[in-house]
Amino acid sequence: MSCEAGGFCADEHRRRVAALQRGMTADGIDALLLTTPPDVFYVCGFLTRFWESPARPWFLLVPATGDPVAVIPAIGAPLMRRGWIADVRTWDAPDPRDDGVGLLAAALREMLPPRGRLGAPMGAETHLRMPQADLARLLALIAPATLVDATGALRGAREIKSEAEIARIRAACRVADAAFAGVGDFAGSGRRLDDVFRDFQIALLREGADWVGYLAGGAGPDGCEDVISPADGRELRRGDVLMLDAGAVKAGYFCDFDRNFAIGGPSDAARRAHAALHAATDAALSAARPGMRACDLHGVMARALQAQGAAPLGGRFGHGLGVSLTEWPSLSPLDETPLRAGMVLTLEPGVEVAPGRIMVHEENVALRKDGPELLSARAPAELPALD
């Protein structure tokens, strides 16, 4: 058993392929087409930032039985061949005449039976990373094979993390834990918010992040107007609440949790909001078990906030986490996904502190048969203050 380019052993990737193939068999899918960075990395450990260039498509085929086939630009062949995939087929890309479509169609004709069913993710939180015109040409080349939705097979496999995957997410959380512990070294009254964001990214990298895939947050009196805007040059003032939300990547896996800080000390309103969020997270940590639904866990947090006299925000209170920053399921009132042991989730309740001001709090957990295991270090019960 050897460990490959993505840092996992080949047996780990074969386990994932077997899980995908079980789902494919259940759904009558003869081959699965994967085209996105998380899905390709999940199956074969192909980890590269080269995906940032949209100039080239990349294809991975998972047959109903047997090993996957990679159909990729030649520039990626050395890295792919350092992994466990033996069948790597390449073309010189980009090629405006035929950017891998003919090569992909030839591989599929070998793999699909007459009138076979080619699966591709089509549901929520999925997409195909190839030009629509090329997809139409591919379907014409493999006709009468048909394209069907394979979201169920992909989701069923990716939702449940192995111990090796959980260890990577835990390592990413440790990076962010260490960076959050040092926020007081560069954040405080008079500091520009955009400088704080830059220094926090530097801290994440210094603590061992491979890259910072996501950083959001904000600051304002008693809370933020929103938590997705880019940082601007405004100076932090006493009475502000600063929120930083870290999506650091370690060996291909994300953490995703935030922390709040009161500049100059918290007001009563900010203190109450933070206490309510902490209590709601405690309620979720106590209640979460395999078998309950995602909407049930949302309800636990919403009721806990209301019991504290807080006004819950709309939307979801957490989500899955792994090779993507956000994965299935959503902890929302509308998501009836059964929670299963092995899922990694964020717990992310949010409250309205005052009109136009919100506060959110987030932790990362692995769901075990007897309840959640914290992967992020638990935030303090009292809102931390920065000078």
N, C-alpha and C positions, 0 to 999 in steps of 0.2 A: 504494500500500500504506500504510494508516494504522494507527497503534497505538491500542488501545482501552482500555476501563476497567480491564481486568486488567493492562495494561502490556505485553501482547504485541501483535504485529501480527496483523491478520485472517488473513494467510496461515498463521501458526503454528496458529491454531485450525482453519482449514480442513484443514491437514495431519492434525490429530488426528481430525477427523470422518471424513476419508477412511480413516484406519487403522481406526476403529471400523466403518465401512461395509464394508470388506474382510472383517473378522471376521464381521459380520452376514451377509454374502452366503455365506460359507463355512458358516455354521451355519443357513442358511435362515430368517433372522429378518427380518421385514418392517418393524418399527419397534422402537426401543429407548426404554424409559422410565427416566429418571434422576431421582433425588429427593434425593440427599444433597449436602451442601456441597462435598466434594472433587470429585465427578463433575460437578456443574453448573459449578463453577469451571474444571475441566479443559477442558470443551468450549467455554465461552463467556466466561470471564474475569470472571464475576460474583462479585466479592469483597466480602463484607460480614460483620460480626459479628452482624448481625440474625438469623442462623441460631440464635443462642443461645435465642431465644424459640421454644418448641414450639407456639405457638398457630396457626401457619399452615403448610400444606403448600406445596411448590414443585415444579413439574414441568417437565422438559425432555424433549422428544421428538426423537429422531434418526431420520429416515426412511431407508429402504434407499438412496435416492438423493435428492440435494437438500439444502437447508439445514435445520438444526434449527428447531423451533418451541418457544417458551417459553410455558408456561401458568402464570401466577404471580399472587400477590396484587397488587392495584393499587399498594400502597405501594412495591413494588420496580420499578415500570415505569420511572421516570426513570433509575435506575442501569442497568437492563438495556438500555434503548434507547441509552445512551451506548456500548454495545458493538457488536459486529458482527452480532448477531442481528436480522434485520429483522422477523420475524413474532412479535410479542409480544402475547399475549392475556391479559386480566386480569379478575379479579372482585374485589369488595369483600369482603375477608376480615378476620376469620373469619366464616363464614356457617354456622351450625349446621344450616340446611336443606339446603345443597348447597355444600360447601367446595371448589369447583373441579372436582368430579367430572363434572358435566354438561358443563362447558366442555372438560375433558380428553377425555371420551368423544366429543364432537363432532369434535375435532381428529383423534382416532384413526380415526374412521369415514371421514374424508377420506383418511387415510394408508394404512389397511390394506386389502388385497384381501379378497374373500369368503373366509371361513375362514382369515384371515391369522394370523400368529404374532407376538405382541407379546413382545419380550424384556425381561427385567428381571434385574438381578444377584441371584442366589440362593445363590451359593456362599460359601466361607469368606471372612471379612473384608468382607462386604457386608451391606447391609440396605436395606429400603424405608422411607422416611421418610413414611409416611402411615398413617392408622388402618386396621386390618384390615377394619373394616366398610365403609370407603370403597373399599378394594380389591375386596371382594366385589361392591359395587354397580357399580364400574367394569366388572368382568368380565361382569356381567349385561347392562350397557348395550351392550357391544361384541360379545356373543356373535353368531355362533359362533366368533369369533376366540378364540385360546387364549393363555395365558401360558406362556412357556418360559424356561429359564435362559439368560441372556446373559453369565454371568460370564466365559466364555472370550474373547468379543469385547472386553469391557471390559478385562480383565486383559492381553490381548495388546497392546492399544494403550498402556495406562498404564505397563506395565513398562519400556518403552523411552523414555528421555528424549531430547529434542532438545537441541542445544547451548544454546538459550535457557533451557530448564529447568535444565540443569546449572549454568549461570551463576547462576541464582537460588539454587540450593542452596549453591553455593560462597559466595555473598554472605552467606547465613544462617550458614554455618560461620565466616566471617570475623568476624561479630558475636560468636559464642560464643568464638572464639579470643581476641579482645580482652578479653572479660569474664573468661575463665579466667586471663588473664595478671595480672589485678588482684585475684585472690581473697585474696592475702596482705594486702591493705589492710583487709579486714573479717573475716577468719577467723583464729582462733588460739586458744590456750589461754585458757579462761575465757569465751569468747564463746558465747552461746546459739545452738543449732542453728537455731531458727526465725528468729532475727535474721539469721543467715548466709544462709538461704534468701531472705529478703526483700531483703537487700542484693545478692544475686546477681541476682535478677530486676531490680532497679533498674539494676545494671551492664549487663545485657543490653539493657534499653531505652535506656540512655544511649549504648550503642555502636551503636544503630541498629535494634534489633528493632522490628517493628511491634507485636508482642505476644509474650508467652511462653505458648505453647500447652501446654507440658509442662515441669515441673520436678520431679525426683525425686532421691533420694539417701539419705544416712544417715551415721552415724558410730558407731564403737565400737572397742573394743580390737582392733587388727589387722585390722579389717574391719567390715562391717555385718551385722546380723541379716537384713535384707532391704533391697531398693532401691526399694520402692514406697510405703512408709508416709509420711504427712504428717510434717513436721518438728515436734518438740515443743520444750519449753523447757529441755531438758537442756543443761548446759554442756560444751563440748569440753574434753577433758583430755589431758595428755601421754600418748602411747601410743595415742591414737585414730587411726584412718584415716578421714578425711572424704572422701566421694564426692559429687560434684554431677553431675547428668545434665541436659543442656540441650536442650530442644526449642523453640528460638526460631524465630519465623516472620518471613520477609522476603519481601514481595511475594507472599504466598500459599504459599510453599514453606518446608518445615521443614529445619533441621539436627537431628541427634540423636546426640550423643556425650557421653561423660563424662570426668572427670578425678579422680584420687585424690591426696590430700595427707596426709602424716603430720604429726600435731600433736606438736611437740617432737622430731621425728626418728623414723625407722622402726625397728621391731624387726627382728630377723633374719627372723622368719616373714613379716612384711609385706614386707620387701625381696625375699625369695625369691618370694613370690606375685606381686608386681608385675613382677619380672624374667621370670617364666614367662609372664605375660599379654603382655608386650611381645614376647617371643620367638614366641609363638603368632601374634600379629598380624603380625610380620615374615614368618612362614612363609606366612600367607595372602596377604600382599602379593606374595610371590615366586611363589606357585603359581597364583593365580586367573587363569583364562583363559576366554574364551567357549567354550562347548561342554562344559565340565565341569558337573556337576550341583550343586545347592545342598547336597545331602548330602555330596558329595565335598569341598567346601570346609569344611564342618563337620568332616569327618574329618581334614583337614589340621591344623586348629587343635587338635582333641582329642589327636591323636598328638603334636603339638609340646608340649602341656602335660604329657602323660605322660612325654615324654623329659626334661622338666625336673624330674620327680619331683613334679609337682602333680596334684591330684585334680580333674578337670574337673567342672563342674556339669552337671546334666541340662538338657534343654530345648534351645533354639536358641542359636546363637552369632552372631546377626545377622539382618537382614531388609532388605527394600526400603525406599526412602525417597523422598518427593516431596511431593505436595500433602496427603498424610496422614503422620502421624508414623511409622506403620508400614504398609508395603505388602507385596505379594508380591515375592519368595518368602521363605520362612523358611530360614535356614541351620541346618537340623536334620537328625538322622539319617534322618528319614522323608520329607523333601521332595526329590523327584527332578526338580524343575524344572531344565531346562537353562539355564545362565547365558548371557546374550547381551550383546554389545557395546551400550552405551547404558544398561544398567541402573545405577542408583545404589543402593549397598548400604551397610549398616553391618556392620563386623566387630566382634563383641562376645563374645569369649571370657570365661568366668568360672571361678573356682576356689573350692574350699573351703579356707580358710586354717586353720581349726580347727573342731571341731564347733560348729555354730551361727554361724559367722563366714564370710562370703564376700567376695570381691573380684571386680569385673568391670572390663573396660576396653573402650573403644569408639572406633572411628574411622569416618569417612564417606569413601567412595570412589566414583568413577565407573569402571565397567568398560569399558576400551578393548580394541581387538582384540589389543594386545600386552600387556595386563595392567592393573592398577588405577592410577588417578590419585587421589592423596590430595586430598580437598576440605577436610578438617580439617587443621590443622597437627599434625604427628606429635608425640605425647606424648613427653616425655623418657624415656630408658631407665631412669633411676633415679627412684625415688619421691620427689617433691619434699617438702621439709619446711617447715612453718610454725611459728613460735614460739608 
